[in-house]
């Protein structure tokens, strides 16, 4: 959360605030005039009641601070950062008028500086300001002369009587003295985002150097008989008292702009024959491609690379996913700084040449950011990684933009399936406005950073796209409509079930596909149906569709809308031999009506965008720069045959698939698409049979990948066990990177020693689990594991569970839960029986093996009450961290009281906790290491008191290094806090409350 406060206790006490920058309006004055306590936009200014009080700042700060509000990070009403609002537009070197108001007069002078920012959230540095001072030109009201030794100073005229009286109720604190000066902007500063810094040095306690040499109009301009100020501190603690304000402005570059590059000549337009549809054709596509010819495929980057038979049918390929977590079977491990890892393309490897091959075939290749692993709004989803990205919008945009440029991609797909409304679906989520603000700022930021030629899309769940929902209303905003190229609703897990109901029916689904699509098109895109791409799922979804079923739906859609947006599907790995996509493509091509049919149809469909940056490094560098040319890279060329195809720019080559470009795939005669193969299995050494690796090769409890053979290969660990047949080779030119858990460029990898020595080469054939005597078991069928699934599955009425790895059953993995526990599929561990509703076995009987160790500690046994003496001198009170291991019985034996730490109002992050601005207190669940509430009654039965600890250092501390200020959102909400704590204590059956307050009180 981008919320800061000034931490520190003043060594010098000053009187009430003195002044502020009125024009251009400083950030703090904007907060005073425009800020709201509630009811405003989430990115609107927070209410500022003391705009004239900014006489403190952080050591590295430049814009001033007051209380919990630091205007280097101007606070918004929602507690995040205020949106940039330029208060004036100037021209570089222009003479401008500066107005300031003093509400208490302590003589002195003003100085002004300018700093151009790279982006609106950048924090201006002291050095940036000091390199760009504004020069004083004129005192408009009082005629003070220039200071030849300090040309940036404007000296303050004597009090006109208003600096201490109430004269204008529109001014902060009811009154003030207006000062107006002309200043010249520095010639070298310009840009959309420029900060003007106003500094006021008072001169009633000491004088800074230069006052003795200045020609004051009269002695009344000085206090007299003052000593010289010592070295100035950076926070404002010491004399003289100083004030800092910053105003957001735009400074245009002086002189004419560069003339635009004239566009290359284009062929004469082809006029299509009359059509039954009156729907418009979107400009910018190739002459043989319309929006209804889209067939968009998702490629799981952990799965096999799609074959040429599959990609032949695709117009767009989505690389899924770019994420901020490390996968874990129980709950993904979120990066709390919202760092987006550079994603592999497929087969867990970069494959940059594959991207270029797809693009040379006229396909767009996009990055998909998000997915269910980042967090879902359904009750069984344990993940919440999106919340660590809230408030870091600029950081997200910057990272995604860089990844797109480094990989040479065509745009970004935002796959957000998390909460966006308060208390959505009965949840306790209360950051709806913050989530919607995040989605908006990331979308608009990507459109600005990637430019108009890149593709930006959203892929929401259909149940999230209903009128009145926060997500629906957000996308209907004009800014969002213009920023998004098209929308891809997921019509397979929610309220639309076209496979079962048909495109215009209901029954299994609550709304028909055609009605839902029409609502989206009419409300969000002004009736343009080409902006909606119909979503399908091949396998593993409630509404999964066979190829023939999807083809029928697309044919029926064309009856309603001859010109529509086409189709997308999840996932390419399930499109075996391209048969699913071939059936759907044939239906789409047969029924498309957006454009005229070409005389000779090319192999693929819609061309990619022209503004594609250089791709990531590869083993073979392109023969030419991959930068676009004015004539357009990746536009259709002639017949598509080498030697016959003609590009508008003769410096471009025509690929065998009929598209212009400069890569080796475009320019080499008869290039062959990159062949993709199944992962290699190392050869079994002969004649010595292999030996299973030591369990120490996998860290205890670890699930993930480990390096092998000098990082040329890697293998899989599942819960601390080596997975047989899992050793795979990285692609040539790459090594396994343990930091990111995929094959990365050689120069980016530092390969350490093997974690546990040489890993034996596993056999080439799968091992059959050892059978109990006398009846040998039969291995589980692969259908017992959903395709591509890695994780645990229930077995034997949930009394046991077994492991799946990439859709395959792991031999010898059947494990029994401890007594009183059942396997909880949603949580992926053995849980209390009362918490588990066991569904049917996913695929029938499995081999019966000897019971193994339980996955979790058995349910604690309630002992006979042992009353502990709890006199004042016999107390031994222990705090139990809810994120730490539960105390053992040996520990508990010594305690008289246990404090459950902590109930808080924030989400933890490593830099600064994200405060709930409504002071909503989170119940500390789990109590410790996932234990249930039975643990409380067990402790109490032993005579111990169990209390709730509210607060802690994470809520805010009074030491200078503490960044948190969540307590401030609870001030003024005392009754609400009492009600919440009382409800939590009663619900958990606790014995009281401990208030752990470590924040400021004076």
N, C-alpha and C positions, 0 to 999 in steps of 0.2 A: 504494500500500500504506500503510495507516494505522499505520505503525510509526515511532516517533520515538526519539531518544536525546538525552541532555544533551551538548551540544557546547561545550567550553571547558576550559581548564586552570585549576585552582584557584590563587588567589593566597594563600590561607590554608590550611594543612594542619590538619585536625581529626582527632581519634581516631576509633575505630570507632563505628558507629551507636548511637543512644541510645534510640529509642522509636518507638511506633506506636499507632494508634487501634485498640483491640481490640473495642469494642462501642459503636455498630454497627460491624461489621467494615469496615475501610478496604479500598480496592481492592487495595492491596499485601498486606494480611493475608489477603484472600481468595485471592490468588495463592499465598501461603505455605501455606495450609491445603488449598485445593482444586486448586491448579495441578498440571499434569502436564507431564513432559518430552515425552511422546508418548502416543498411545493414547486421548486424550480427544477431545471434540467440537471441531471447528475453531474455534468461537466460545467455547470454554471458556477459563478463565484460564491464562496461561503460568505456569510454575513460578517463584516468587519465593523466592530463598534469603536475601535480606537485607531483610526487611520493615521492619526498624527503622533503615534506613540512608538514608532519603529526605531528605537535608540539602542538596539542590540542586534547581533547577528552571529552566525556560526563563524569559526575561525576562517574558514575558506569561503564564507558567504559574501554576497555583494549587494543583496536587495533588501536586507533588513528582516527583523523578526519581532514578534510580540506574543507573549504567552506561548500557546501551542501552535502558532501559525508562522511558518517560515516562508517568506515570499520569494526565495530562490526556487521554491516548489509551491507556487500559489495554490492554496487549498480550494477545492470545489465544495459544493454543498453536500455531496455524498461522501466526503472525506478523502477523495482522491485528488488528482491534479486538475486545476481549472483549465479550461480550453483557452488557447491563445486567442486574444482579441486585439488586433491592431487598433490603437487609439488615434492614429494619424498616419497620413502618407506624405512623405517628403521626397525631395530629390537630393542626391549626394551633393555636399557643399553648400546647400541652401541655408540662408539665414532664417531661423525659426524663432517664434516667441514662446518663452517658457514662463508659466505662471506657478507660483508657490504661495502657500498660505502658512502663516505662523499664528498659532493659537496661544503661545506664550513667548515673549520676546527676550532673547538672551544674546542679542547682537550677533557678530560673527560674519560668515560668508558662505556662499554656495559654490559648488563645483559640479560640472556635468561631464559625463563621459558616454561613449557609445561602444557597443559590441555587437557584431553580426553573428548570429547563431546558425549552426548547420541544420538544426531542426528545432521545433518549438519547445521541446522538453529539455534541451541542453541547458546546463547551468553555466552562466557566464563567469569567467574567472577574473580575478583582480588584474592580472597582467593584460588581459584582453581590453578591459576598460582603460587602464592607464596608458596603453599604446594609442588610444584614440580619444583624446580630450576634445571637448567642444570649446571654441574660443569665444570669450565674452565680447559682445559688440556694443551693447547699449543698455542703460538702465532707463526703461521707458517712463517710470513714474517719478523717480527721485534723482536721476541724473548723476549717479556716482561715476567717477572716472575709471578708466581701465588701469589695471595693475601691470606695469611693464615687466615686472619680475615674475608674476604669476598670471599669465593671460587667460587662464581658465576660471579665475575667481570673479564672482559678483558679490560685492559687499552689501550687507543688510543695512538699510536705512533705519533711523531711529523709529521707535514705536509711534504709530499714528493714533494710538488710543484704542485700537480694536483688538490688539493681540491679547488683551486680558479681559475683554468684556463680551457680553452677548450682543451681537449686532445682526446676525443673519442665521435664522434657524436652519437653513439648508446646508450650512457648513458643519463639519464634525465638531462636537462639543459646543455648538451654538454660536461660534464666532471666530474671528481671526483677521489678521492684517494681510492684504494682498500685495504681493511683489511681482513685478513683471519685467523680465529681462529678454533681450535679444541675444541669441547665440548662433554661431556659424557651425554647421555640421562638418565633420572631417571629410575630406575629399575621397578618401580611400574606403569609406564604409558605406555599404549598400546591401540590400537583400530584403526578402519578404519578412524575415524574422530578425528584428534588430531591437536590442534593449537600450534605452536611455537611462543612465544611472544619475540620480540626483543625490548629492551629499551635502549635508548641512553641518558645518563646524560652528558650534556655539563659542562665544568669547566672553563669558561672565565668570569663569573660574580660572582660566589661564588663556594665553594667546599662543597660537602656533607661529612659527617663523614667518617673517614678512610684514607683519603689522607695523613695525617701527619705520619701515621704508615706504609705506603706502601713503599717498596724499589724500587723507580723509577730508571730506568737505567741511567737517567741523569736529570738535572734540566729543560732541554728543553721540557720534557714531561708535565710540569706544567706551569701555567700562572704566578704564584708568587704573593705574597702580596695580596691575596684574603681573604675575610672574610668567615666565615662559613655560609652555607645556613640556613635559618629559616625552620620551619616546612613546608614540601612540600604540596602544594595544590593538588587536584585530577584532575584538568582540564588542567593544563599547563599554567595558566595565570601568575603565579609568577616564579621568578628565583629559580633554574637554568632552562634554557630552556631544555626541554626534548622532545624526539621523541618516538612514539609507532608504531610498525608494527606487523602484525601477518601473519604467513605462514601456509597454510593448508597442512598437511602431513598425512601419514599412518604409524603407528608403529605396526609391527607384534609382537605377543607374542613369546618369546624365548622358545625353547624346543619343543619336539614332541607334536602334538595334540592328543586328546583322540581318541582311535580307534573307528571306527564306529560300531554301534550295528549290528550284523549279521541279515539279514532278515529271517523271519520265513519261513519254507518250504511251498511251494504251491503245489496244485494239478498239475498233468501233464496237459499241454495245450491241449485243444480240437481243433482238426484240422477241420475247416469247409469244406464242400464239395465245388466243383467248383461253381462259381457264374457268372452270366452275367456281373456283375459290377466288375470293376478292382479297385474300390475306396477302400482306406485302412480303416481298422478298428482301431479306436483310442484306444490305450492301457489304462489300468487302470480301465475300466469298469467291471462290473460283467459279468459272462459268459452268462447271458441271456438277456443282455441289450446292445443295440447299440445306436449310436447317432440319428438314425432315429426313435427311440422309445420315444424320449423326448416329453412330453406334459406338458408345463410349464404354471402355472396359477398365475395370480396376485390376491392377497387378499388385498382389501382396508381395512386398519386398523380401519377405522371409520364405517365399514359395519359389517354385521353379520358374525360370524365365519362360514366357509364352513362345510357342513355336511359330514359324512363318505361316503355317496353316491357320493358326489362330489369328495372328495379327493382320493377315490379309483382309479380314472382314472389319477391322476396327478403324474408326476415323480419329478417335482420341484415346489416349492411354493415361490413366491416373496412377501415379506411383504412390502406393499406400503403405505406410504413412510416415510423415514427419511428426515426431512426438517429443515430449519432454520427460519421458519416463524410461525406466528399465523394467522390462516385463517380469512379473512374478505371478505364480499361479494363484496365490491368495489375494494379493492386492498389489498393483503396480507401484514401483518405487518412484515417486515424483521427484523431479529436479526442482527444488524450492526456489531457484532463481529463474525458473522458466527458460532454461537453456535448451534450444532445439537442436538435436543432434543431426549431423549431415546424414540423410538416409541412404541406405543402399537402394539399388534399382530393383533387383530380383536376385534370387539365389544367394541372398545375403551378401552381395558384392556390388561395387559401384557400377560396372558395365556402361561406361560412357559411350563406347562405340555403338552399343545397342540403341541408345537414345538417338544418336545421329542417323542410324539406319532407319529407325521409325520415322524420323522427321524427313529424311530424303524420300520416303514413300508418301509424303503429304499428310502425315498424321501429326496432330498436336500432342505433346507430352507435357502433362501438368503434374504439379506436386500436390498431393492431398495431405492437408494438415489437420490432425485431430483423430477422429475415429472413436469407437466405443471405449478403447483402452484409456483415453484421456478422461473418461467419466461419462456416465449415462444417467438419464432421469428415471430409470426403472428401479424398483426397490432392491433387486438383487445385484445391482452394480455397486461394487465397493470403491470404485476409483473416483478421485476428485482432483486430478492434476490441473484441470482448467483453473481452479481457484488460485493456484500459485502464479497464474499468468494475469489475473485481474490486476489492473493498475500498472501493468507493464506493456501497454499497447505499443508504444514506440519501439520498445526493445523487440517485441514480436515481429513487427513490420520490418525492422532493420535486418533481423535474422533471416526471415523468409525471403526477403529481397535478395540477400547475399547468396542464399542457397540456390534460388532460381537462376541467378547470374552464373554462379560457379558450375552448376550442372547443365546450363544451356537449355533451360526449360521454357515453356510457353505461357506459364501462368500458375495460378494457385486455386485449389478447391478447398473451401473451408467446410469441414465435416464436423459440425458441432451438434452433439446429441445430449448435452448436459442441461441443467436447469437454467431458466431465463426469467421465471416469474417467482415472486415470493410465495412460499408454501405450496409450490407446484406439486400436484399429485399427492397431497398430504404430507409432503416433506417438511423439514424444518429450515429449508433454504430461505434466506432473507436478503440475498444480494442480487435480486432480480434486476434492479436498475443498473447495478454495476456490471452484471453480465451482458446486458444489452448494450451498454456503453462500450464494453470491450469489443463486442462483435462489430459495432458500427465503426469504431475508430480503426480497427484492424482492416476492415473492408475498404474504407475510404483511404487509409494510409497506403494499402497495397496498390490501389488504383493510381494514387499519386506517384508512388515510387517506381512502379513497373511501367506506367504509361498506358496510353489508350490502345496500343497494339497487343497488349497481353490480355489473357483471358482470366477473369475473376468470376468464380461461381460459388454458390452455396448448395449443400446437399443435405437438407433437413429431413427429419422423419415426417411422414405425412400427418401424424397426430399433432405435431407442433405447428403445422400450417393450417390453422383454423382461425377464422375471423375473431378478433378479440384477444388472441394470445399475444404475449409480448413479442415473440419472434416474428409472427405474421405481421403485426403492426409495424415492427422495425423495418422489415423488408418493403413495406408499402410506403415508407417515407421517400419523397422525391430524390433525395441525395443517394439513397441506397438503390433505387430503381435505376438510376443512371450509372451507378458504379458496377452493377452486376451484369455480366453478359447473358447468363441464363441461370435457371434454377432447376435442380434435379431432385424432386421429392422421392423418398424411398417408399414405393408402393408395395411393400411385402411383409411388414411386421406390425402394422398398426391398424388404422381405421379403414383403409382401402384394401380389398382382397379381390382384385380383378380376376385372378386365376380361378377362384371358386365361384364368384358372382357374375363374371363377365364385366365388360368395361362400363356398362350402364345399369348394373344391378346391385342389390344389397342383400344381406342375409348373414354371411359370415362377417362381412365388413359393415360398418354403420353408415357409410356414404359411398356412393358409386365413384369409380375412377374418373368418369367424364365430368361429373358435377364438381368434384374436388379440383380437377385440372382447370375447368372453366372459371372457378372462383379465383384461383391463383392468377390466371392470365388476365381476367377482367380487373381485379383489384390492384395487382402489383405492376402489371405490364400493359395496362390500357387495352386489353383484349388481344395482345400479340401472343398467340399460342406457340409460335416458334421459340419463345423464351422458356418453355417448359419441356424438359426431357423426362420421359416416362421411365421409372425405375423398376428393375427386376432383380431377383436373386435366384441363382441356379440351384444351390443346395444350402441346407443348414438354416433356413428361415421358415417362419410360419406360413408365409405365402409364396414359397418357392415355385418356380415355373420351369417346365420343360421347354425346349426350344420351340416346339410346335405350339405350345400354349402361348408363349410370348409373341410368336409370329401372328397368331390369331388376334390377340389383343391389339397389336400395332395395325393390323388390317382393319379392325373395327374402329380404331381411333381415326384412321384416314377417312372413314365414312362420315364422321362428324367434322373433322378438320383435315381436308386434303393436304393442307400445308401446315405441318406441326413441327415439334422440336426434336423428334427422333427418340432414341432409347439409350439407356445405360444399364449395366448389369454388374453384379458382384458374383463371382470374381473370375478372372481369366484362368486360374488354376483348375476350375471346374468345367471349363469350356473344352472338353476333351476332343482333340483333333480338329477343333474349330467347328464342330458339328452344330453346337447350340447357336453360335453367332452366325453361322452360314444360313440357318433357317430364318433367323430374325432379319438378317441383312436382305435376304431375298424378298421378304415381306415388305421391308422398308423401301427397297428399290422399286418394287412393283407398284407401290401405292404412292410414291412421292409425287408431289404436285407443286413444289415451290419454284422449280425452274424447268426450262426446256430440256428434253433429253438430248445428250450429245450424239453425234453420228458414230463415234467410237468411244465407248465408255471406258475410262481408266480403271485400273485395278482398285484404287482406293477412293476415298471420298474427300471431305472438306480439307482445304489447304491449311497449313499452319499460319500463325501470325508471322509478320515479317521482321519484327524487332527482336530477334533472338540473340542473346549475348554469347560470348565464347563459352564452350563447354568445359567440364572439368578435365584435368590432365589425363592423358591416355598413353598407352604404350606406343602409339603411332600418331604423331602430330598431323593435323589436317594440312593438305597441300596449300590451302589459302586461308586467309582470315575468315572466321565464321561470322564476322560483323555484317549487318545488312547493308545493302546498296540501295540507292534511290530507285532503281528499277524493280526492286522487290525480290528478296530471297524467298525460296520455297513457294513460288507461284507456278501454276501449271505451264508446261512447255510442250508445244507441238503434239506429235503422236506418242511421245514417250520413248521412242527408240533411239539408242545412241547413234549420233550422226544425223538423224532426221529431226530430232526435237530442236526447237529454236527458242531461246530465252530472249526476253526484251533487252536485257543487258548481255552483250556478247561475251563479257568476261565471266559469266556464270556458266556452269555445266548443267546439262540435262541428265538426270538420273534415269536408269532403265525403267523406273516406275512413273516417269513423266513429270518430275518436279525439278525446278531450278534451284541451284545452290552451289556452294564452294567446297564442301567437304570431300574427302576421298571417296565417300559413297556416291556422291554426285558425279565426280569427275573421272573415276577409274572405269575403263571399259568393262561393261557387263559385270558390275559388282555383284557379289553374292551376299545376301543377308547373313548376318552373324548367326552361326549355328548355335543353338543352345542344347545342352545335353543334361542328362540326369546327373545328380551329384556322384562323383567317383567314389568307389569303395576300394580301399587299399587292398592289394593282393595279399593273400594269406601266405606267409612264409612256409617253406617246405624244407625238410620233412617235419620239423618240430611243431607240434600243435600250439596254438596261441594260449596264453595265460591271461585270465581276467586281470584287469588293472587293480592296483591297490585302492581301497576306498579313499586313501589320502590324496589321490589325484583329483578329487573333487572336495572342496572345502565343506565342512559339515553343514548340512542344510541348504547348500547352494544349488540353485536352479539356474542354468544358463550355459554359456559356451566357454571353453578353455582353450588356450593355444597349444599347439603340438608341432613337432618337427620344425623347430626354428621359426614358428609362426607361419609356415607355408600351409599348415592345415589347422583344423580345430575339431573339437569333439564336444559332446553334449553331456551335461550333468543334470540330474533330476533329484532334488532333495538330498544332495550329497553323494549320490550314486552315479557311477559312470554308466552311460547308456550304450549297450552293445551296438555295433555296426554304425556308430554315429560319427566316425572320423571322416571328415570331408576336406577336400582341397580348395584353397582359394584360387581365384582366377590368376593367370599369369600377370606379373607386375604388381600384385597386391600381397599383403601380409595380414594375418589376423590381428586385429586391434582389440586388446582386452578392455580398453577404456570405453569403447563403443559397442563391443560385442558383434562386430562384423569385419569383413575383409576390407582393408583401407589401403590407400596408396603407400608404397614402400617407404617413401621419404617422410611419411607422417607417422610411422610406427617405430617404436623402440622396443625390440623384442627381448624380454627378459629370459632368464633360464626357465627350463621346463618346471612346472609347479611341483612335480614329484618324481622326476626322473623319466625314463623312457616308458611310454605307454605302449603295451604290446599291440600288435596289429590284430584286429578282431577277425573272425572268420568271415568269408564272403557270404555265407548263407546264414539266415536267421537261426538262432539257437532255439530249440524247443525246451520249455521249462521242464525241470526234473520232476518226474512223476512220483507221487507217493505210492508205496506198495500196498496191495498188489495190483490195483487197476491204474494203468497209465492215463493221465488226463489228456484232453484234447485242447490244443491252443485256442484262444479266443479268435473268432473271425475278425478281420480288419474292420468290418462294418460296426463292430461294437464301439469304435472310436469315430466320431464325426470327422469328415474329411478335413484335413489340415489342423485338427484340434490337438493342442498340447495342454495337458492338465490331468485332473483326477476325475474318475467316473464312479458312481455308486454301484454296489453289487450286493446280492444276498439281502434284500430288504434293507439296504443301507447299513447293515452291520459291518460291511467291509467296503473297500474301495480298491481301484487299480489305476495304473498310470497309462496315459496315452501320450505319444510323442509324434507330432506331425501326422495325426490320423492313424497311427499304428499302435496296437497293443504292445506294451512293454512286458516281455516274459518275466516271470517270478516277481511280479509287482503287486499281487493281491495281498492286501494288508487288512487286519481286523482292527476295528475300533475297540477301545477299552469298555469294560462293563458299564452300562448306563449311558453310553454315548452312541450316536448314530452319525453316519457321514452326511454332512450338510453340503450339497452340491454348490449352492449359491456362495457359501463362504469358503469352500474347498478345504474343510477340515472336519474332524470328528467333534460334534457339538452335543450339548445336552438334548436328551430325547424330546423335551418339551419344545425345543426350538426347531425341530426338523419335521417336515411333512415329506415322507418318502414316496416318490413317484414310482412307476413300474420300472423294472430293470430295462436298460436301454436295448439289450439284444439277447435276452435269454440267459441260460446257464453258462457258467464259466468254470474252469477247473478249480477243484477244491484243494487248497494247500494248507499247510500247518499255519495256525494263527501266528501273526508276528506282533511286534511291539506296537502299542497304541501310538497314534500321532500326537495325542495331547494327554496331559495329566488327567487321571480319573477324577470323577466328582469327589470333592472332599467329604470325608466322613464326619458327621456331626458327633462331637464328643460330649460327654457329660459336662455340664457347666462347672467350670472351675473359677470361683470368684477370686479375682485378684484384688488385693488391698489397694485402694486408690486414694489413700490419704494424701494430703498436700506434699508430704516429704517422700512419698513412694511412687510418684508419677514417673513414668518413662514414656515419653510421647514420641512417636515416629511418624515421619511423613512418607507416604507411598506415592511415587510418581505414576500417574495413570499410563504413561508411555513406557514404563520400565517393567522388569520382571516382578511377579508377585512375590512377597516375602515368604520364606519357607516356614514350616512349623517350628523349626529351631529358632528362627528369628522372632516369630510371633510370641513364643513362650515368654519373652522378656518384656514385652510392651504392655503398657496399661491403656494407652490411647493410640489410635491410628488416624492420621489426617490424610484424606484423599485429595491429592494435589494435581490439578487445580480445576476449579470451575472458573471459566474465563469468558471474555467477550471478543476474542480475536481468533484468527487463523495464523498459526506460526509460520514465519519465513525467516531465513538466515540473516537477512539484512534488517528488516523492520516488520513487526507483526501487522497483519491486516485487521484493523479494528472494525468491529461491527458498530456502525454509526448510530444504531438504535439501542445500543447497550443490551443486546440479547445475550443472555448467559447460556453457555453450552453445558449440558450435563456431562460430567467426566466419565464417558463410556468409551472404551472399557475401563474398569477400575484399575486394572493392571494386567498387561499381557493377555487381554481377551477374556478375563474371568467374568463370570456372571454375578448377579446380585446375591446369589446364595452365599458367596464368600463373606458378605457383610454379616449376614445372620450367623454364620459360623464363627466369625470373630466375636460377635456380641454374646454368643452362647458360652464363650470362654471368659465372660465378664469384662470384656474390653469395650471401651467407648469408641465409636467410629464417627468422625466429624468430617464435614465438607470444608475444604480450604478454598476460599474465594480470593482470587487476586494473584499475587506472586510478581516476580520481577518482569515477567512478560507483559503485564498490564502497564508497566511504566515504572521507572526508577528515578531517584533524585540525584544520581551521580552523572557526571558530565558525559560519559560514554554511552549512557542509556538512550536508545533512539525511540523508545515506545511511549505513547501517550494515550492509551486506550481508556484510562480512568476518566479523561476529560469528556468522553462521550456519555459517561454515566452521571456526571454532575447535573443536578436538576431533575434527576429521574429516581430519587430516593425511594419513593413508594413503589415504583415498578421493580426496582432491585430487590426490595424486601419481599414482594409478592413472588418473584421468580425464585429466590433462594428458599423461601418457605415451601413452595411447591416441589422443588428438587429434594429438599430434606425429607418431606413427607413421602414422596414417591419412592425414594431409595431406602427409607426406613432408617435414617441416620439419627445421631444423637445431638447434633448441633452444628454450629458454623464457626470457622476460624477466619477472621478477616486479616488477610496478609497484604497490607497497604504499605508500599515502599516509595510512593510518589511524593511530590511536593505538597506541603500543607501551609507554608507561609509565603 
